């Protein structure tokens, strides 16, 4: 058995340069040239890109115990600690058991009113004809949501400070992914100083919330209250330390607003270019005759289809890396232990085998009849297996309610000439934001 073929370096550092210059373009080119299994090296690391639903299922579900997190999240541990996103093995399963109840349907139903209230404040603040960065607006909105629903705190007033700290913390991922990134972090570089300041700001916020919950002594209905008092009934019966609480809270604080904000920003971008689709969304949300509620999510199927199609074209989580802990064989190939195996939502979601005319924005791909004809792992925006996003249903509810609430009163058009480009960082962001002009809708209620 052999290692899969793939692109070779034309000169020392060539592959690293190409990946850093255009990560998604490199993966697209590699899959196009070499098929569903592509092997390549980056410095001393060996990589395999798998690009077929059955191979993705094999890595993320069938043989998931043969893999740990990839390099990106190995490095992210220095920022996020040992939370759900970065932890492994039995500890990860224990933490997931403790966190899971916060995302049960009854809890999410309770969060729905707070989600809508945050969106109502945003739409009341907007003014007709204003030019704004829709990505920044969605980041501010989802930050307010994650603060209120998961931590029982109104952090909207601190959005600028916290947003800056989050931005600097996320910037550390780029630093850590460089060769010898762990050594670079010891130098007095500007990025390192920003990272250290960001850690202080974020830790101060999270540890203050933990102290408040411990002092209150009751469950206020938010995630942090629940986690403070949670015990591992299926394990050793212990509860989490302050450090463990910090790691989980910070992970959710970062991931809980970043991914949904990106999904919504890309959705506004697409709606502005497809007026017929936007018209159907407006008709559906107007038919409610009032501000949406949690119980209305099921009554907004087309709005959900629009968000699903947006995440097909622009998945917030655009690639998943796993490091093989033992030699791994598939088909005619075998890769040694410590090989990093990549699967990419961005590639799968745009594969013409599963999505004909893949560049076309078409929410009708997500009717129940159309969706059932595709392989399961042709679309996996929230991951899969035991590491599937614990907050998936929270994210769907939030995205639908926020978009529906805003779209009842507003539409938006793109600023002519503004370049919207992909920026694959820890999530898939619009590199220069999404500059848009707000238009108040004339709707009678």
N, C-alpha and C positions, 0 to 999 in steps of 0.2 A: 504493500500500500504506500501511497506517496502523498506529499504535501500538495495542496491545490496550486495550479499555476496562477500567475498574476503579474501585475506591472513590476518592472525592475527599475532600480535606480540607474539613471544615466550618468550620474556623478555623485560623489559623497554628499549626503543630506538632501538629495533630490526629492525623495518621497515625502520627507518631513516638510520641505518647502511647499510642495504641491498640496499637501493636506492642509497646511496652515493658510495657504492662499485661497483655497476653494475646497473645503472639506466635502461638501455635498456633491460638487462637480466631480471631484476625484472618485467618490463612490459610484456615481452614475456612470462615469466612463469605465471604471473597472468592471461593473456588472454588465455593461453593454459589450465589452470586449472579451470577457472571460466567462460569462454565464452565472449560474446560481451558486458557485463556490469559487471564491477568489482568494488567493494567498499572496501576502506581501510582507515586507519587513520595514520597520521604522526604527532605525538604530539597532539596538540589540533585541528589540521586541518583535515577535512574530504575530501577525494578524491573519484572520480568516474572515471574510465577509460572506455571509450566507443570505441568499436572496430568493427563497421559495417558501411558501407557507408550511410545508411539511418539515423542512429543515428548521424553520423557526420554532415550530411546535416541539421538535425534538430537543432543542436547546433550552427553551423557556419552560417546558412542561415535562416531557417524558424523561429527560436526563438532567433535570435541573440540579440534582444533587452533585453532579460532576463539575459544577461551575460555581465560582464566586463572582463578586462584582468585578468589573473591569477597571482599567487604570484611572479613568476620570473620577470614579467614585472612591477609589482607593485614596486618591489625592484629596478628594472633597472632605474626607474624614477630618482633616486638619481644620476645616471651617465648621462643619456641621456636627462634629463629634460622632458618637456611635448611635445615631438614631436609626429609624426604620430604613431610610434611604441608603445607609452605608453599612449597617450591621450585618452579621452573617450567622448562619447555623442556628443552634438552639436559642441563643440570646435574641436573635431576630424574631423567631417564632414566639418567644415569651412576650416581647414588646408588642408584637402584632396582636396577640390575645388581649393585652391591656388596652390598646388603642382602639381596636375594632368596635367595641360598643358605642363609642362616641359618634360613629357614622351609621348606626342603625337607622332604619326608616323613621321611627318615632322621633329620634333626635333631630334628624334632618328636617322633618316637618316643623319642629320648633324653631329651627334656624331660618325658615322661609320668610317669616315676617321681617326679620332683621335684614335679610338680603334685599327685600323690596324697599324697606325704609331707607337703606343706604342709596339705592338707585333713585328713589324719589328725591333725595337731597341733591343728588348730582343733576338730575334733569331740571330741578328748580333753579339751580345755580347757573345753568347754561343760558346764553342769550343768543337771539337770532342774528345770523351773519358773522358770528365770531369764528375766527380761524384758530384752531387748536391742534395739538398733537393727540390724536385719539389713543395712541398707545399709552402715553403718559396719563391720560384721563382714566383709562381702564386700570392701569396700575394703581392709581390713587383710589379708585372705587373698590377694587378687590382687596386692597390693603385694609380699607375700612371694614369690609365684610369679614375678613379673616380675624381682624381684631375683635369685632363685636361678637361674632358667632362662636368662634373657637376659644376666645380668651375672655369674653365678657367685658371687654374694655373698649372704650372709644378712642382709638389711636389715630383717627383721621386728622386731628389737630397736630399730631407729631409726624405726619406723613412725609414732610420734606426731610427731616432729620433721619427718620427710619429708612426712607427710600434711598437716601444717599448711602447709609450704612449697608443696606442690602446690595446696592450697586457695587460698592467697593468690595464687599465679601464675594459677590459673584465674579468680580474681576480677578479674584485670587485663583479661580479655576484655570484661567488662561495662563497665569504665572506658573501654577503647579504642573501644568501639562507640558511645559518646556523641559528639554533635557536638563537634568540636575535641578529641577524646580524646587525640591526640598532644601537644596543648598542655597539657591538664590534667595529663599525666604529669610535666610539668616543675615543677609546684607542690608545696609541702610538705604534701600532703594525707595523712591516715592511710592510705588505700588505697595511695598511691604509696610510702609508707615500708614498708608490708608487702610490696609487690611487690619493692622493692629488696632487702629482707632475704631474701625467698624466693629471688631469683636467686642471692644469695651462698651460701645453704644448698645449693641444687641444684647450682650450679657446683662448689662444694667437693666434693660427693659424686661427681659425674661425672668431674671432672678427676683426682680421686684414683684412681678405677678405671682411667682411661686410663693414668695413670703406672704403676700396678701391672702392667698388661698389657704395656706397652712394656718395663718392667724384666724381666718374666718371660721374654719372648722366645719364647713358644710359644703354641699354640692350646689353650686349656683346654676347648674344646667349647662355650663360650658365645658369644653374639652379639658382644659387645664384643671378645673375643679375635680372632674371625674378622675383624671389621671393621678392627682395628688392622693386621692382616697382609694384608688384601685389596688387590689391585691391579686396575685396570681393564684387563683383557686385551683387551677389544673397543675400547678407546679409546686414551688416551695412555700407558697402562701405569703411571700414577702411583697413589699411595695417598692416603688422606685425612689432612689436617692434624688437629691436636688440636682446632681449632675446629669442623671438619666432623664429627669424631667426637662432639664434645660435642653438636652440634645433632641428629644422628641418635639418639644415645643418649637425650637428653632427650626427644625426640619419642616414642620408644618407651616410655620410662619413664613419661611422662604418659599416653599413649594406651593403652599395653599393659595397664594395670590398670584405668583409669577405665571403659572401655566394657564390659569383661567383668563388673566389679563391678556396674554398673548393670543389665546383663542378668540377672544372678543375683538381685539384690535384687528386681526386678520379678517374676521367676519364683517366688520364695518367696511374694511377695504374692499372686500368682494361685493358686498351689497351695493356700494357706490358705483360699481361697474356693471351691475346687472339689475336694472330698474324693474324688470318684470318680476324677478325673485323678491326684491324689496317690497313691491306692491302686494305680493301674496303674504309676506310677513305682516305688513301693516293691516291687511284685511283680517288676518287671524287674530292679532292682538286687539284690534278695535272691536272685534265681535264680543270680547269679554264684557265691554261696557263699563269697566271699572279697573282699578289697579289690580294686577295679578296677585293670586295667592298660591300657596304651595299646592293646594288641591287642583289648581288650574294647569299644572305642568302637563298632566295627561291630555288636556284639551288644546295643547299647542304643539301638535305633532310636526307641522311644517317648520316651525321655528327650530325645533330640535333637529330636523333633517338639515336645515341650513347650517347649523353649528357642526353637525357630523361631517358635512361636505367640506366645511372650512377646515376642520381638523384632518380631513383626508389630504387636502392640498398643502396645508401648513400645520403639520402636527407639532404641538409644543414640545413633546418629547420625540425627537427626530431620529434617534439611534440609541441602541442598548448594547453595552459591552459586557461580556462575561469572560472571566479568566478560567481556563480549564485547570482543574486541580489534579486530573489524571489524564493519560492519553485518551483522545476521543476519536472514534472512527465513525464515518458516515459514507455510504456509497463506496466508491473506489478510493477514498482518501482517508488519511489518518493525520491528526495533528498532535504534537507532543504536549505534555503537561506544561502549564504556564502560557500557552498560546492564548491570545485574546481573540475571542469570537465576537464579531459584530453582526447585529441584525438591525435593519433600518426601516422605521415606519415611513420615512420620507420616500424611500425607494419602493417599498411594497405598495404604498398608497397611490403611487403614480405608475404602477406596472400595468401596461395595456392588456396583459393576459387576464387581469381581474377587473380592470376599469377601462373599458373601451373609450377612446378619445380622452385620455387621462388628464390632459391639461384643462379640459372644459369644466367649468363650475356648474354642477347639475345636482341640486338637492334631491331630485326624484330618484337618484341612485339608492336612496335610503328609505323608500317605501318598503314595507315588510316583504312584499312579493319580490322586489328587485334584490334586496339584501340577502335573501335566503339562498340565492343561486351562487354565491361566492364562497371560496374556502374561508374558514374561520380566521386563520392567521394572515389573511390578506389585509386585514384592518385591525390594528391593535394599538390605538392611541394611548391607552393606559397601561400597556405592558400585558403580562400574562403569567400564569402559574401562581405559586405562593407569594410572588413579589408583585402581583398586580396591584395597582395603586389602591391603597386602603380608602382613599377619599373619592373614588370614581363617582359614586352616586351623588355625593355632595357637589362635585364639580359640575355634573350634568344639571342638577337642580339650580345651582347658582348661575350658570351660563344662560339657561333658558329664562329664568326669572329676571335677571339683569337686562338681557337684550329686550325682552318683551316690555318691561317697564319703561325703558328708555325710548324704544321704538314707538310707543303710543303717542309720544309728543314730538319726537325728533327724527329727522333724516339727516344725512350728511353727504357732501360731495368732496371729491379729492381736489386739493389745490393743484391747479395746472402746473406742470413742469416739475413737481416734487418727486424725487427719485425714492421709490420704496424698494429696498433691497433686503435679501435674507442675511441674517446674522446668527449663525449656529453657535451659540455659546452653551451654557448649561441647558437652556431651552432655545427654541427657534424664535428669535425676535426680529422685528423690522429694524434694520440697521440705523436708519435716519428717522425713525418714528413714522407715523402716518398722519401727515398734515391734511386736515379736512376743514370744510366750512359747514357750520351748523345751519340747519333750516327747520324752523318751527313748523309743524304740521297743523293745518287747519282742520281739526276734528271736533265734531259736535258730540257732546256727551250729556 
